[in-house]
Amino acid sequence: ETGVTQSPTHLIKTRGQQVTLRCSSQSGHNTVSWYQQALGQGPQFIFQYYREEENGRGNFPPRFSGLQFPNYSSELNVNALELDDSALYLCASSGGQGTFVHNEQFFGPGTRLTVL
Amino acid sequence: GQNIDQPTEMTATEGAIVQINCTYQTSGFNGLFWYQQHAGEAPTFLSYNVLDGLEEKGRFSSFLSRSKGYSYLLLKELQMKDSASYLCAVRGSNDYKLSFGAGTTVTVRA
């Protein structure tokens, strides 16, 4: 059973550019959530995808968008990057049958995005 | 909305016990989670409480009082590897997102 994976590990962009981050959910999980974690802070919920549909969104502007694919992997897209978008972006997967009593979320290693 | 508070930092000695408190005010409640996060790494699940009381899991225990909006994580027999940030997170009634506190950085000293 493979865990949650994310790519790339690190990324450097400049203001105004666009970025796509990728996440593969843990085997058997059908739900993917994205979080932004600024340095010294807890993760902030961006949105969640369940069976290819957005299933809830946090307080992030529309330039943050996402997709989920039939294999439950997911992308996070951020347009018109701003300096404050510099953060660790975490993907977490959950859901599935039988194994997850508490429906806890399992986090990937994250993508460290730096906007210059 | 959600408001989750936990201390910023705590320091303890190897072999000792540390208790990390978390208070929350949420618009709905469907469980409280504790995660451990080492610097530069992803959060890893430690414990879950949805009913009042104590859940024990080896050296780690977590307590919940829903009426008080209060939880704590108890770390016993501290080891150097327990130096990390500990995140308290609440799941709202819609069951689709976790709201995290800012995390408590625990430093274990020899």
HADDOCK unambig.tbl for C-alpha pairs under 7 A between the chains (distance, minus, plus):
assign (segid A and resid 41 and name CA) (segid B and resid 102 and name CA) 4.54 0.50 0.50
assign (segid A and resid 41 and name CA) (segid B and resid 103 and name CA) 6.69 0.50 0.50
assign (segid A and resid 42 and name CA) (segid B and resid 87 and name CA) 6.94 0.50 0.50
assign (segid A and resid 42 and name CA) (segid B and resid 100 and name CA) 5.51 0.50 0.50
assign (segid A and resid 42 and name CA) (segid B and resid 101 and name CA) 5.53 0.50 0.50
assign (segid A and resid 42 and name CA) (segid B and resid 102 and name CA) 4.12 0.50 0.50
assign (segid A and resid 42 and name CA) (segid B and resid 103 and name CA) 5.80 0.50 0.50
assign (segid A and resid 43 and name CA) (segid B and resid 100 and name CA) 6.09 0.50 0.50
assign (segid A and resid 44 and name CA) (segid B and resid 99 and name CA) 6.92 0.50 0.50
assign (segid A and resid 44 and name CA) (segid B and resid 100 and name CA) 6.89 0.50 0.50
assign (segid A and resid 45 and name CA) (segid B and resid 97 and name CA) 6.70 0.50 0.50
assign (segid A and resid 45 and name CA) (segid B and resid 98 and name CA) 6.90 0.50 0.50
assign (segid A and resid 45 and name CA) (segid B and resid 99 and name CA) 6.94 0.50 0.50
assign (segid A and resid 56 and name CA) (segid B and resid 96 and name CA) 6.69 0.50 0.50
assign (segid A and resid 107 and name CA) (segid B and resid 42 and name CA) 5.94 0.50 0.50
assign (segid A and resid 107 and name CA) (segid B and resid 43 and name CA) 6.20 0.50 0.50
assign (segid A and resid 107 and name CA) (segid B and resid 44 and name CA) 6.88 0.50 0.50
assign (segid A and resid 108 and name CA) (segid B and resid 42 and name CA) 6.02 0.50 0.50
assign (segid A and resid 109 and name CA) (segid B and resid 41 and name CA) 5.85 0.50 0.50
assign (segid A and resid 109 and name CA) (segid B and resid 42 and name CA) 4.73 0.50 0.50
assign (segid A and resid 110 and name CA) (segid B and resid 42 and name CA) 6.46 0.50 0.50
